Amino acid sequence: MGNWETAYEKWRTYENLDTLLKNELQSMENNDEALEDAFYTELTFGTGGMRGVLGPGINRMNVYTVRKAVNGLANYLRENAVNVNDRGVVVSYDSRYMSQEFALETAKVLGAYGIKTYIFDKLHPTPLLSFAVRYLGTVAGVMITASHNPPEYNGFKVYNEDGGQITPAEANEIIEHIQQTENELTVPFMEKQELEKKELLTWVGSEVDNAYLDHLEEISHLEENERKAPKDLQIVFTPLHGTAYDLVLKGLEQLNFTNVGVVKEQAKPDPEFSTVESPNPEEHQAFKMAIELGKKNNADILIGTDPDADRLGVAAKDSFGEYKVLTGNQLGALLLDYILSNHDQKLLPNARMLKTIVTSELGRKIADYYGVKTIDTLTGFKFIGEKIRQFDSTGEFFVFGYEESYGYLISSFARDKDAVQAAVLASEVAYYWQKQGKTLHDALNVLYEKHGYYLEGMTSLTLKGKEGSAKITSIMESVRNEPLTSIGGLPVEQMEDYLSGVRTYAGSEEKVEKIDLPNANVVKYKLANDSWVCLRPSGTEPKIKCYFGVCEDSREASEDRLAGLKTDMAGVLNED
């Protein structure tokens, strides 16, 4: 009997198996391929948590894999945190299938260890969870979400006592404790009624929301009298069936943005995300209904948040009067320029802008222009959150952080990307440029003309299952062990291998430098003419991603250069 068959047999013969999971497992009993995929490996707990398809099996999201993860977290906290039982853990959840159930399962397992849990009384955005950790003073936070993944997914994200996603070092310790839990089916837990009776479960109401909104109002750079004045900016907002509806509208109302049209069909939570192909504001199809309403209302700006409200997409009219979605890099540049141009210039020498290694270099150019230092991090907002925490002891201060995948943080009262903050500030930026007779696309052209025509792109290859995982590994080994010498007609000048932590210069075996960042399965090629290409497997989806960046003297030249890079790398990714 193979390993997966042994694991399957343990589940199949477990008398107290959850009824729904038992029925689903029985429906799979003649499908060895499906059973193997559900049991051949344990669902990976990565550097931020775990995410996977719902269903029975050790490679699926279900009450048992969640209980096992919480069991590991509980033992980690008991060893590493102070006053764990009383400070407790705060839990939030989004609109997905089983989200509320998994939130309660988290409390049930923590309660068995005497650890208090706070759970929001209704679904809430991820950034509210980050804020709540800090506001309530808990030892950790848990967010039940699969962000913008398809409806069949859910996930379990862990936050440290600073409100940031757990660091790789913290994750490794939690993983060790999870692995010490031998049987996920028999993890101890306490029932809800007993948790409430022993005051180990507290339901969180509006107090945290109100405190968050007080901080949110302060990110504005408008003068007090202008904050209170009515604004004629026409906004269309869609929460894409997720968690952002209440807080975004309240945040806009605080600044007197009253002309807000909401896409009604997408306003209510819906685990099927039935009106979109994908609830991801990175994908322009998600804006279809917002564009229709925008045309009807003659809107100046369209804003859309993903289901757990940590990512924001924005669209505005282009020179032809058509709504065009800004990339994450473009919106990040506009937000950054607005913040720095309206900041106390005397403070900027100690300010720090944070971005990831696959985020546009336009941000660095803008920061340089204002005398602000840029710090690069690995991909993943947890690294930005970790760096902000370090500033508490260095005298530096955080002024803005972003990543190309539509994640932004304006103020560090939250320590993860925050689409609520970004939605409010993006509306303020649009209002600022509207007063000058410009759209956000016009404003972007102002930045290009000043700093250069920086364009970026990303392609991905989805490779599911066991064979797909092996293919992704093979691609990364190939680009690492047989380095490319040119891409898109440009010679490679440097190769950065973040797994070994080494930067190698082309044509010089002796010139090698250490990369001062944590190890990660990422390879970045830096080319002539300030172009670059970066390859990394996704940490949350069965994909390998390829990122591109170029800067030429004109938009046309940059577009041509970008196309050339994409063509060459498509060949690399699709080689047999």
Backbone torsions as a table, in degrees:
resi	resn	phi	psi	omega
1	MET	NA	129.2	-179.4
2	GLY	-73.9	170.5	-178.6
3	ASN	-59.2	-43.6	-177.9
4	TRP	-67.4	-33.8	-180.0
5	GLU	-69.0	-35.1	177.5
6	THR	-64.5	-45.8	178.6
7	ALA	-63.1	-41.2	179.3
8	TYR	-63.7	-42.7	-178.1
9	GLU	-63.2	-36.7	178.3
10	LYS	-61.6	-42.4	179.3
11	TRP	-70.8	-43.6	-175.4
12	ARG	-61.8	-33.4	-174.9
13	THR	-98.8	2.5	-179.9
14	TYR	-76.1	118.0	-171.3
15	GLU	-64.1	-35.1	-173.3
16	ASN	-98.8	21.7	-179.3
17	LEU	-60.2	137.6	177.2
18	ASP	-46.7	133.0	-172.7
19	THR	-58.6	-46.4	-179.1
20	LEU	-63.0	-41.5	179.2
21	LEU	-68.2	-36.9	178.6
22	LYS	-62.9	-43.6	179.6
23	ASN	-64.1	-40.8	179.3
24	GLU	-66.6	-38.0	178.9
25	LEU	-65.0	-39.7	178.7
26	GLN	-64.5	-33.6	179.3
27	SER	-70.9	-14.4	-178.4
28	MET	-100.2	-1.2	-165.9
29	GLU	-62.6	-21.8	178.4
30	ASN	-103.4	11.9	-178.6
31	ASN	-116.9	85.9	-176.2
32	ASP	-61.1	-33.9	-179.1
33	GLU	-64.6	-44.4	179.1
34	ALA	-67.8	-39.9	179.4
35	LEU	-65.3	-42.4	179.4
36	GLU	-61.6	-42.5	-178.8
37	ASP	-65.5	-30.9	-179.3
38	ALA	-79.9	-19.5	-172.7
39	PHE	-128.0	-3.2	-172.7
40	TYR	-71.5	-21.5	178.8
41	THR	-151.4	160.8	176.2
42	GLU	-81.8	144.2	176.6
43	LEU	-56.2	126.5	-173.0
44	THR	-71.8	130.0	170.1
45	PHE	-97.3	109.3	-174.8
46	GLY	-93.0	-153.6	-175.0
47	THR	-74.8	-11.5	178.2
48	GLY	-122.5	-16.3	-176.1
49	GLY	150.8	-147.1	179.9
50	MET	-137.5	155.1	-179.4
51	ARG	-151.2	136.3	-179.0
52	GLY	-170.0	178.9	179.5
53	VAL	-73.3	140.8	176.7
54	LEU	-72.4	143.7	176.8
55	GLY	148.1	178.8	179.6
56	PRO	-77.4	152.0	176.7
57	GLY	119.7	158.6	-178.5
58	ILE	-76.4	-12.5	176.6
59	ASN	-104.0	26.8	-177.7
60	ARG	-135.4	158.6	173.2
61	MET	-83.1	120.1	177.3
62	ASN	-158.7	176.9	-175.4
63	VAL	-59.7	-30.3	-176.0
64	TYR	-79.3	-40.5	177.1
65	THR	-69.7	-32.0	175.1
66	VAL	-67.3	-45.4	179.4
67	ARG	-60.1	-40.2	179.4
68	LYS	-63.1	-43.4	179.0
69	ALA	-62.9	-43.1	-179.7
70	VAL	-66.5	-36.5	178.3
71	ASN	-60.7	-43.8	176.7
72	GLY	-64.5	-41.7	179.0
73	LEU	-62.4	-43.6	-178.5
74	ALA	-60.2	-44.8	-179.8
75	ASN	-68.7	-35.0	175.0
76	TYR	-62.8	-46.7	-178.6
77	LEU	-63.2	-39.4	-179.5
78	ARG	-63.7	-29.0	179.8
79	GLU	-87.4	-26.2	-167.7
80	ASN	-119.2	-10.3	-176.7
81	ALA	-116.8	159.0	-178.4
82	VAL	-99.4	137.6	176.0
83	ASN	54.5	47.1	-172.8
84	VAL	-60.1	-49.1	-172.1
85	ASN	-60.1	-43.2	-177.0
86	ASP	-79.4	-39.1	-179.8
87	ARG	-69.9	-41.4	172.7
88	GLY	74.5	-169.7	-177.6
89	VAL	-129.8	139.0	176.6
90	VAL	-104.8	139.8	-175.0
91	VAL	-128.4	134.7	173.4
92	SER	-128.7	170.4	-176.0
93	TYR	-155.5	157.0	-179.2
94	ASP	-105.2	-159.0	-170.0
95	SER	-91.5	10.1	-174.5
96	ARG	-78.4	164.4	173.3
97	TYR	-57.1	133.0	175.1
98	MET	72.7	4.3	-177.3
99	SER	-62.4	-49.5	-178.9
100	GLN	-65.6	-37.4	178.4
101	GLU	-63.3	-42.7	179.9
102	PHE	-67.9	-32.9	176.4
103	ALA	-61.9	-44.2	179.8
104	LEU	-68.8	-37.7	177.0
105	GLU	-60.3	-35.7	177.6
106	THR	-60.2	-46.1	178.8
107	ALA	-64.4	-37.3	-178.1
108	LYS	-62.1	-42.2	-179.2
109	VAL	-74.7	-43.1	177.5
110	LEU	-60.5	-39.0	-180.0
111	GLY	-62.4	-32.9	178.2
112	ALA	-63.2	-21.2	176.2
113	TYR	-98.9	5.3	-179.7
114	GLY	78.7	16.4	-178.5
115	ILE	-93.8	127.2	-179.4
116	LYS	-71.8	144.8	177.9
117	THR	-128.0	136.1	170.8
118	TYR	-104.0	128.0	175.5
119	ILE	-124.4	133.0	176.5
120	PHE	-61.9	141.9	-175.8
121	ASP	-77.1	-5.0	172.5
122	LYS	-153.9	170.4	-176.3
123	LEU	-61.7	146.2	-176.8
124	HIS	-143.6	154.4	179.1
125	PRO	-67.6	156.4	175.3
126	THR	-55.4	-46.4	-179.6
127	PRO	-61.2	-26.6	175.4
128	LEU	-68.9	-33.6	175.5
129	LEU	-64.6	-45.4	177.8
130	SER	-58.2	-46.2	179.2
131	PHE	-64.1	-41.2	-176.2
132	ALA	-63.6	-36.3	176.9
133	VAL	-55.6	-46.4	-179.0
134	ARG	-72.1	-41.8	-176.7
135	TYR	-66.9	-43.3	-177.8
136	LEU	-85.8	-14.1	179.6
137	GLY	71.8	31.8	-179.1
138	THR	-77.8	165.0	-179.6
139	VAL	-80.9	-17.0	-178.7
140	ALA	-166.7	171.1	175.0
141	GLY	-138.8	153.5	176.6
142	VAL	-130.9	131.2	175.4
143	MET	-116.3	122.0	176.4
144	ILE	-91.0	106.4	-177.0
145	THR	-165.9	153.5	167.8
146	ALA	-118.8	23.4	176.2
147	SER	53.4	-117.5	-174.7
148	HIS	-105.5	16.3	178.3
149	ASN	-65.6	166.2	178.9
150	PRO	-60.3	165.1	-173.3
151	PRO	-58.9	-26.2	-176.3
152	GLU	-77.4	-2.8	-178.2
153	TYR	-99.3	155.1	162.1
154	ASN	-148.3	173.9	-175.0
155	GLY	-155.6	172.6	-174.3
156	PHE	-140.0	105.6	-177.8
157	LYS	-108.8	139.1	-177.3
158	VAL	-112.5	138.6	178.9
159	TYR	-120.5	142.7	179.9
160	ASN	-85.1	-178.7	-173.7
161	GLU	-68.8	-10.7	175.5
162	ASP	-87.3	-6.3	-178.6
163	GLY	89.4	2.6	177.4
164	GLY	-95.8	161.1	172.7
165	GLN	-59.7	144.8	-178.7
166	ILE	-57.5	144.9	179.5
167	THR	-77.5	164.3	176.6
168	PRO	-55.5	-38.9	179.6
169	ALA	-64.7	-42.9	177.9
170	GLU	-65.6	-40.7	179.6
171	ALA	-61.6	-42.0	-178.7
172	ASN	-61.4	-39.5	178.7
173	GLU	-68.2	-40.1	178.1
174	ILE	-63.9	-42.1	179.2
175	ILE	-59.4	-41.0	178.1
176	GLU	-58.4	-42.8	179.3
177	HIS	-69.4	-36.5	177.2
178	ILE	-62.8	-42.1	-178.3
179	GLN	-68.0	-20.7	178.0
180	GLN	-78.3	-10.8	176.0
181	THR	-83.7	102.9	-169.9
182	GLU	-72.6	-37.3	-174.5
183	ASN	-127.6	107.7	-179.0
184	GLU	-65.8	-20.4	-177.1
185	LEU	-77.4	-17.8	-174.0
186	THR	-121.0	25.3	176.2
187	VAL	-64.0	131.6	-179.6
188	PRO	-67.6	144.1	177.2
189	PHE	-152.2	164.3	-178.6
190	MET	-118.5	141.5	-178.4
191	GLU	-72.9	157.1	-175.0
192	LYS	-56.3	-45.3	-176.1
193	GLN	-61.1	-39.4	-179.7
194	GLU	-71.2	-37.3	176.8
195	LEU	-58.4	-46.1	-179.0
196	GLU	-68.8	-39.1	179.6
197	LYS	-62.2	-38.6	-178.5
198	LYS	-90.6	7.7	179.2
199	GLU	57.6	38.1	175.3
200	LEU	-98.2	-2.3	178.6
201	LEU	-133.0	122.6	177.9
202	THR	-121.6	130.0	177.8
203	TRP	-90.3	126.4	-175.1
204	VAL	-89.9	126.7	179.1
205	GLY	-99.5	-136.4	-171.0
206	SER	-84.7	-8.7	-175.5
207	GLU	-57.0	-46.1	-178.3
208	VAL	-66.5	-40.5	178.1
209	ASP	-57.8	-47.3	-177.3
210	ASN	-63.8	-39.9	178.3
211	ALA	-65.6	-40.4	177.4
212	TYR	-61.2	-45.1	-178.3
213	LEU	-63.9	-33.2	175.6
214	ASP	-61.3	-44.3	177.8
215	HIS	-67.8	-39.1	-177.1
216	LEU	-59.5	-40.0	-179.1
217	GLU	-61.6	-29.5	-174.6
218	GLU	-79.3	-6.9	177.2
219	ILE	-76.9	-12.9	-178.1
220	SER	-66.6	144.2	174.5
221	HIS	-104.7	11.3	176.6
222	LEU	-79.6	145.8	173.2
223	GLU	-65.3	155.7	-173.7
224	GLU	-54.6	-44.5	-178.5
225	ASN	-67.4	-30.9	179.4
226	GLU	-77.1	-32.0	175.5
227	ARG	-57.5	-41.5	-174.7
228	LYS	-81.2	-16.2	-177.0
229	ALA	-76.1	143.4	175.7
230	PRO	-61.0	145.4	-178.3
231	LYS	-124.0	138.8	-175.4
232	ASP	-93.8	10.5	176.5
233	LEU	-63.7	128.7	179.4
234	GLN	-94.2	119.6	-175.6
235	ILE	-117.3	141.2	168.1
236	VAL	-119.5	132.4	-175.5
237	PHE	-126.3	135.9	171.1
238	THR	-131.8	126.3	175.5
239	PRO	-87.1	5.2	178.2
240	LEU	49.1	47.5	175.3
241	HIS	67.7	20.0	-173.7
242	GLY	-110.9	-140.3	-164.6
243	THR	-106.0	-3.7	-166.7
244	ALA	-88.3	-8.8	-169.4
245	TYR	-50.0	-58.6	-173.4
246	ASP	-63.3	-49.5	-171.0
247	LEU	-72.6	-37.1	177.7
248	VAL	-64.6	-45.5	-179.9
249	LEU	-64.0	-39.9	178.1
250	LYS	-67.8	-38.1	178.0
251	GLY	-64.0	-41.4	177.5
252	LEU	-68.0	-38.9	-179.5
253	GLU	-63.5	-35.8	179.7
254	GLN	-60.0	-29.5	179.1
255	LEU	-99.6	12.7	177.2
256	ASN	64.6	32.6	167.0
257	PHE	-86.1	96.5	-172.7
258	THR	-101.1	-15.1	-178.6
259	ASN	-91.9	71.4	-175.9
260	VAL	-118.0	116.0	174.0
261	GLY	-97.4	130.3	-179.3
262	VAL	-105.1	136.1	175.4
263	VAL	-71.3	100.7	-171.3
264	LYS	-61.0	-37.7	-177.8
265	GLU	-64.2	-20.4	-177.3
266	GLN	-113.7	10.6	-176.4
267	ALA	-80.6	-31.1	-177.1
268	LYS	-89.7	143.9	176.3
269	PRO	-58.5	139.0	-178.9
270	ASP	-152.2	109.7	-177.6
271	PRO	-64.5	-15.8	177.4
272	GLU	-88.5	-13.2	-176.2
273	PHE	47.1	53.6	-163.5
274	SER	-68.7	-15.1	-177.5
275	THR	-98.4	0.3	-177.7
276	VAL	-133.5	153.8	173.6
277	GLU	-69.2	-36.5	177.1
278	SER	-148.5	136.0	-179.4
279	PRO	-83.0	50.4	-173.6
280	ASN	-121.3	112.5	-179.1
281	PRO	-66.1	-9.3	172.9
282	GLU	-68.8	-27.2	-177.4
283	GLU	-96.7	122.5	-167.9
284	HIS	-65.3	-22.3	178.4
285	GLN	-62.5	-23.4	-180.0
286	ALA	-65.9	-17.1	-178.5
287	PHE	-95.2	5.7	-174.9
288	LYS	-55.3	-50.9	-178.5
289	MET	-70.6	-34.3	177.8
290	ALA	-64.9	-38.2	178.1
291	ILE	-65.1	-41.8	178.6
292	GLU	-60.7	-44.9	178.5
293	LEU	-69.4	-34.8	178.0
294	GLY	-61.0	-42.3	177.9
295	LYS	-64.7	-40.1	-179.7
296	LYS	-65.0	-39.8	-176.5
297	ASN	-93.6	-2.4	-173.8
298	ASN	53.9	49.4	-175.4
299	ALA	-70.9	148.6	176.6
300	ASP	-87.5	-28.5	-176.7
301	ILE	-148.2	140.4	174.8
302	LEU	-114.4	131.0	179.2
303	ILE	-125.6	137.3	-179.0
304	GLY	-138.4	133.1	179.5
305	THR	-110.6	149.9	177.0
306	ASP	-78.1	173.2	-170.4
307	PRO	-55.4	-37.3	-179.9
308	ASP	-99.5	9.0	170.7
309	ALA	60.1	38.4	170.6
310	ASP	-107.7	-6.9	177.5
311	ARG	-124.0	143.7	-179.3
312	LEU	-128.6	134.0	169.6
313	GLY	-112.9	146.7	-178.4
314	VAL	-134.5	138.6	174.4
315	ALA	-126.4	147.8	176.6
316	ALA	-146.7	168.3	-178.8
317	LYS	-73.2	137.5	175.1
318	ASP	-90.8	-169.4	-176.0
319	SER	-66.6	-16.1	178.4
320	PHE	-96.8	3.8	-179.8
321	GLY	79.8	12.4	179.4
322	GLU	-101.2	143.8	178.5
323	TYR	-71.9	127.9	-179.2
324	LYS	-130.8	129.4	-176.5
325	VAL	-77.1	129.7	175.5
326	LEU	-74.2	146.7	172.9
327	THR	-75.3	166.3	176.5
328	GLY	-61.8	-37.3	177.7
329	ASN	-64.3	-41.0	-178.2
330	GLN	-67.8	-46.9	179.1
331	LEU	-64.2	-39.4	178.3
332	GLY	-59.6	-41.1	178.8
333	ALA	-63.9	-41.5	179.7
334	LEU	-65.9	-43.3	178.1
335	LEU	-63.3	-45.4	-178.6
336	LEU	-61.6	-46.9	-179.2
337	ASP	-61.9	-40.7	179.2
338	TYR	-63.8	-45.6	-178.7
339	ILE	-61.7	-49.0	-175.4
340	LEU	-70.0	-35.2	-179.7
341	SER	-70.5	-20.8	-179.0
342	ASN	-107.8	8.5	-178.0
343	HIS	-90.6	158.6	172.9
344	ASP	-63.1	109.1	-172.9
345	GLN	-62.4	-25.8	-179.3
346	LYS	-68.5	-22.7	-177.7
347	LEU	-89.7	-14.3	-170.4
348	LEU	-64.8	-29.3	178.0
349	PRO	-56.7	-27.8	178.2
350	ASN	-97.4	1.0	-179.9
351	ALA	-79.9	149.8	179.4
352	ARG	-131.3	130.5	174.2
353	MET	-103.4	134.0	-177.2
354	LEU	-114.4	135.0	175.1
355	LYS	-146.6	165.2	180.0
356	THR	-90.9	167.8	-176.4
357	ILE	-69.2	-13.9	178.4
358	VAL	-107.3	11.8	178.3
359	THR	-93.6	150.5	-174.6
360	SER	-51.2	143.8	174.1
361	GLU	-77.4	-6.9	175.9
362	LEU	-61.5	-35.5	177.7
363	GLY	-59.7	-41.7	178.5
364	ARG	-63.8	-40.8	179.4
365	LYS	-61.1	-43.6	179.6
366	ILE	-64.8	-45.8	179.6
367	ALA	-60.8	-43.7	177.4
368	ASP	-57.5	-40.5	-178.2
369	TYR	-58.9	-35.3	-179.6
370	TYR	-95.7	5.4	179.2
371	GLY	76.1	27.2	-179.2
372	VAL	-106.1	133.5	179.8
373	LYS	-77.3	138.3	176.0
374	THR	-102.7	136.5	176.1
375	ILE	-120.3	127.1	178.2
376	ASP	-89.5	143.4	174.2
377	THR	-126.8	168.5	171.2
378	LEU	-65.8	164.0	177.9
379	THR	-65.0	133.2	-177.6
380	GLY	122.2	127.1	-174.9
381	PHE	-68.9	-15.7	177.2
382	LYS	-59.5	-31.9	-179.1
383	PHE	-74.5	-32.1	174.1
384	ILE	-67.8	-43.1	177.5
385	GLY	-61.4	-40.4	179.2
386	GLU	-64.1	-39.6	-180.0
387	LYS	-67.6	-39.5	177.5
388	ILE	-58.8	-40.6	179.7
389	ARG	-61.3	-37.5	179.9
390	GLN	-65.7	-29.6	-178.9
391	PHE	-62.9	-22.4	-179.5
392	ASP	-58.9	-23.0	-176.7
393	SER	-116.5	3.2	-175.3
394	THR	-109.3	-12.2	-176.8
395	GLY	86.3	-5.5	174.7
396	GLU	-82.8	160.8	174.5
397	PHE	-136.6	147.1	-177.6
398	PHE	-77.2	131.9	179.3
399	VAL	-118.1	-24.9	178.4
400	PHE	-176.3	146.6	175.2
401	GLY	-143.4	142.4	178.5
402	TYR	-158.8	164.6	174.7
403	GLU	-137.0	157.7	-173.2
404	GLU	-63.7	-22.6	-175.9
405	SER	-87.2	41.9	169.3
406	TYR	68.7	27.5	177.5
407	GLY	-111.0	129.4	-176.0
408	TYR	-140.2	147.2	171.7
409	LEU	-136.1	123.6	-176.8
410	ILE	-95.8	-44.8	-179.6
411	SER	-129.0	143.1	-170.2
412	SER	-85.8	18.3	171.6
413	PHE	-67.1	-21.7	164.0
414	ALA	-109.2	156.3	-177.0
415	ARG	-122.6	23.6	172.8
416	ASP	-137.0	166.3	179.2
417	LYS	-56.3	143.1	-167.1
418	ASP	-137.7	102.5	-178.7
419	ALA	-73.3	-20.3	177.3
420	VAL	-70.7	-50.5	174.2
421	GLN	-54.7	-48.4	-174.8
422	ALA	-65.4	-37.1	-179.8
423	ALA	-64.2	-42.2	-179.4
424	VAL	-68.8	-45.1	-178.0
425	LEU	-70.6	-36.2	177.7
426	ALA	-60.9	-38.0	176.8
427	SER	-65.3	-38.7	178.0
428	GLU	-66.4	-39.5	177.5
429	VAL	-64.1	-42.5	177.9
430	ALA	-62.1	-38.9	177.9
431	TYR	-64.5	-42.6	178.8
432	TYR	-58.1	-47.1	-178.2
433	TRP	-75.0	-30.7	177.2
434	GLN	-59.6	-38.5	179.5
435	LYS	-63.6	-19.7	177.6
436	GLN	-99.6	8.4	178.4
437	GLY	77.2	24.2	-176.4
438	LYS	-124.9	147.5	170.7
439	THR	-87.0	174.3	176.6
440	LEU	-64.4	-31.3	177.0
441	HIS	-70.1	-37.2	173.7
442	ASP	-61.0	-44.1	-179.6
443	ALA	-62.0	-38.6	178.7
444	LEU	-62.9	-39.9	178.0
445	ASN	-64.5	-32.2	175.1
446	VAL	-61.0	-42.8	179.4
447	LEU	-67.4	-40.7	178.4
448	TYR	-61.4	-44.5	-178.2
449	GLU	-65.0	-29.5	-179.4
450	LYS	-82.6	-38.6	-169.3
451	HIS	-115.2	-13.5	-176.9
452	GLY	118.7	156.0	-176.4
453	TYR	-88.7	80.8	178.3
454	TYR	-82.4	122.0	174.7
455	LEU	-126.2	148.7	-178.9
456	GLU	-135.7	165.4	176.0
457	GLY	-157.9	166.8	177.3
458	MET	-148.1	134.8	171.7
459	THR	-122.8	157.4	179.0
460	SER	-142.5	153.6	177.8
461	LEU	-122.8	118.3	-179.5
462	THR	-88.8	125.9	-178.2
463	LEU	-135.6	96.1	-172.5
464	LYS	-84.9	159.6	172.2
465	GLY	74.4	-170.7	-175.9
466	LYS	-63.5	-44.8	-179.9
467	GLU	-66.5	-38.2	179.0
468	GLY	-63.2	-41.9	178.5
469	SER	-61.3	-40.3	178.6
470	ALA	-66.1	-37.5	179.3
471	LYS	-65.4	-41.7	178.1
472	ILE	-61.5	-43.3	177.8
473	THR	-60.3	-41.3	-179.5
474	SER	-63.9	-42.2	179.6
475	ILE	-61.8	-45.9	-178.7
476	MET	-65.4	-37.9	177.7
477	GLU	-64.8	-37.7	-178.9
478	SER	-65.4	-49.7	-177.4
479	VAL	-70.2	-20.9	179.9
480	ARG	-84.8	-43.4	-173.8
481	ASN	-91.9	-20.3	176.4
482	GLU	-126.7	73.5	-171.8
483	PRO	-57.6	142.0	174.8
484	LEU	-71.7	145.2	180.0
485	THR	-103.9	-20.1	175.0
486	SER	-153.8	151.1	178.8
487	ILE	-140.8	127.9	178.3
488	GLY	59.9	30.0	179.3
489	GLY	82.9	0.1	178.9
490	LEU	-105.2	135.2	177.8
491	PRO	-70.1	145.4	174.9
492	VAL	-78.0	127.3	179.7
493	GLU	-100.2	-33.0	178.7
494	GLN	-144.1	148.0	169.5
495	MET	-123.1	125.5	178.1
496	GLU	-108.1	115.9	177.9
497	ASP	-105.2	104.0	-174.6
498	TYR	-77.8	-10.6	176.3
499	LEU	-75.5	-43.1	176.6
500	SER	-88.5	-14.4	-179.7
501	GLY	73.0	33.3	-174.4
502	VAL	-128.3	137.3	173.4
503	ARG	-107.5	123.9	-178.2
504	THR	-114.3	133.9	178.8
505	TYR	-94.0	133.2	-178.5
506	ALA	-60.9	139.4	176.1
507	GLY	76.9	5.2	-178.6
508	SER	-142.5	100.1	179.8
509	GLU	-68.5	-22.0	-176.3
510	GLU	-84.6	-28.0	-174.5
511	LYS	-87.8	94.6	-178.9
512	VAL	-130.9	138.1	-179.0
513	GLU	-126.4	152.6	176.3
514	LYS	-85.1	137.5	176.0
515	ILE	-92.1	123.0	-175.2
516	ASP	-87.5	60.5	176.6
517	LEU	-143.5	158.5	177.8
518	PRO	-60.5	156.2	179.0
519	ASN	-68.4	141.4	179.1
520	ALA	-155.9	152.9	-178.5
521	ASN	-80.6	73.7	-175.6
522	VAL	-139.2	138.6	173.2
523	VAL	-126.1	127.9	179.7
524	LYS	-123.4	128.6	175.2
525	TYR	-103.6	125.0	173.7
526	LYS	-101.9	126.5	-172.2
527	LEU	-109.2	175.8	173.6
528	ALA	-64.3	162.7	177.2
529	ASN	62.6	28.5	177.7
530	ASP	62.4	22.2	174.6
531	SER	-89.8	159.5	179.0
532	TRP	-155.7	157.5	177.0
533	VAL	-137.7	138.0	-178.1
534	CYS	-136.3	135.1	179.9
535	LEU	-117.6	132.4	174.8
536	ARG	-154.4	137.3	171.3
537	PRO	-69.9	142.7	176.3
538	SER	-67.2	143.8	176.7
539	GLY	-86.7	-8.2	-174.0
540	THR	-126.7	-9.3	-177.8
541	GLU	-137.8	157.7	179.4
542	PRO	-78.7	64.3	-174.6
543	LYS	-134.5	153.0	163.2
544	ILE	-112.9	132.0	-174.7
545	LYS	-110.9	142.6	177.7
546	CYS	-125.1	120.6	-177.0
547	TYR	-106.5	148.5	-177.8
548	PHE	-134.5	147.0	172.6
549	GLY	-144.9	138.5	178.4
550	VAL	-140.6	160.1	171.3
551	CYS	-149.2	116.5	178.3
552	GLU	-126.2	-177.1	-174.4
553	ASP	-79.0	-14.4	-179.8
554	SER	-145.3	161.7	178.2
555	ARG	-61.2	-42.2	-178.0
556	GLU	-61.3	-43.8	-179.6
557	ALA	-65.7	-39.3	178.7
558	SER	-66.4	-40.4	178.5
559	GLU	-63.4	-41.1	178.5
560	ASP	-64.3	-42.7	-179.3
561	ARG	-64.1	-42.5	-179.6
562	LEU	-62.9	-42.2	179.5
563	ALA	-61.6	-39.7	179.5
564	GLY	-64.6	-41.4	178.3
565	LEU	-64.4	-43.1	-178.5
566	LYS	-64.0	-40.2	-179.8
567	THR	-61.5	-46.8	-179.2
568	ASP	-64.1	-43.4	-176.8
569	MET	-72.9	-25.1	174.2
570	ALA	-61.7	-38.6	177.1
571	GLY	-64.9	-38.8	179.5
572	VAL	-66.3	-43.9	-176.9
573	LEU	-70.4	-29.6	-174.3
574	ASN	-100.7	9.4	175.6
575	GLU	-65.5	140.6	178.3
576	ASP	-74.5	NA	NA
